[in-house]
Amino acid sequence: MAVLLTGAALAQTDAPLAYTADGKMIFPKDYRSGVFLSSGFDMAYVEGTSQAHIFDNVFVNREAYDGFLKAGVWPDKTVLVLEVRDAGSDPFVKRGQFQSSAPPRTEAHVKDAAKGGWAFYVFGSGNAPGALMPKTANCYSCHEQNAATDTAFTQFYPTLNPAK
């Protein structure tokens, strides 16, 4: 069940899916206690994207994960969290890079029938409530056309491939 919170309750929620009175998504502060699905390195969905090296980690709330394993589709109230982290290096590390710093950006891909189905929310640095990405953003059509399962890129989550 989605939760609507106001005032002091905003900082106290452990719910994976909660909203402010103006429709922003409350940052799911305990998302790392969910199920880790995968990590990507320098993934981009548009040709010619140049950027510093990044890692992205994907987590999902436990109830959604269990529901997916049973039914092969994501249940209502699924919260997939994409955590973007910069790649770091250190003189001690002779080869390769590691995830460094706090995430400069976190996004959520949320299935909430009460809000019209799948939606994307973007959180900046810190834990401020995330803004809904406009339904006209390319993310929506890209996920609908290219996702392996129920608008989620499960093709990149190897632990879920046997469940499909």
Residue pairs with C-beta under 8 A, 6 or more apart in sequence:
1 77
2 17
2 18
2 19
2 77
2 112
2 114
2 115
3 13
3 15
3 17
3 18
3 19
3 26
4 18
4 19
4 20
4 21
5 13
5 18
5 19
5 20
5 26
6 20
6 21
10 20
10 26
10 129
13 26
13 29
14 29
14 30
15 26
15 28
16 28
16 30
16 31
16 34
16 61
16 63
16 77
16 79
17 25
17 28
17 61
17 77
17 79
17 110
17 112
18 25
18 26
18 28
19 25
19 26
19 129
20 26
20 129
23 132
24 121
24 129
24 130
24 131
24 132
25 108
25 110
25 121
25 123
25 129
25 130
25 132
26 129
27 106
27 123
27 127
27 128
27 129
27 130
28 61
28 79
28 81
28 108
29 127
31 59
31 61
31 79
31 81
31 83
32 59
34 59
34 60
34 61
34 62
34 65
34 79
34 81
35 59
35 60
35 61
35 62
35 65
36 57
36 58
36 59
37 58
37 59
37 60
37 80
37 157
37 159
37 160
38 57
38 58
38 156
38 157
38 158
38 159
39 55
39 56
39 57
39 58
40 55
40 56
40 58
40 156
41 53
41 54
41 55
41 87
42 51
42 53
42 54
43 56
43 156
44 51
45 142
52 86
52 87
53 86
53 87
53 97
54 84
54 85
54 86
54 87
55 84
55 85
55 86
55 87
55 99
56 82
56 83
56 84
56 85
57 82
57 83
57 85
57 99
58 80
58 81
58 82
58 83
58 156
58 157
59 80
59 81
59 83
60 68
60 78
60 79
60 80
60 81
61 77
61 78
61 79
63 75
63 77
64 74
64 75
64 77
64 78
64 79
64 80
64 111
67 74
67 75
67 78
68 74
68 75
68 78
68 149
68 160
68 163
69 160
69 163
72 149
72 163
72 164
73 149
73 150
74 80
74 111
74 149
74 150
74 152
75 111
76 111
76 112
76 113
77 111
77 112
78 109
78 110
78 111
78 152
79 108
79 109
79 110
80 108
80 109
80 110
80 152
81 106
81 107
81 108
82 106
82 107
82 108
82 109
83 103
83 106
84 103
84 104
84 105
84 106
84 107
85 99
85 100
85 101
85 103
85 104
86 99
86 100
86 101
86 104
87 97
87 98
87 99
87 100
88 97
88 98
88 99
88 100
88 101
89 97
89 98
90 98
102 125
103 125
104 124
104 125
105 122
105 123
105 124
105 125
106 122
106 123
106 130
107 120
107 121
107 122
107 123
107 130
108 120
108 121
108 123
108 130
109 118
109 119
109 120
109 143
109 151
109 152
110 118
110 119
110 120
110 121
111 117
111 118
111 150
112 119
118 140
118 143
118 151
119 132
119 133
119 135
120 132
120 133
120 137
120 139
120 140
121 130
121 131
121 132
121 133
122 130
122 131
122 133
123 129
123 130
133 139
133 140
143 151
143 152
143 153
144 151
146 153
147 153
147 154
147 155
148 154
148 155
148 164
149 160
149 164
154 160
154 161
154 164
155 161
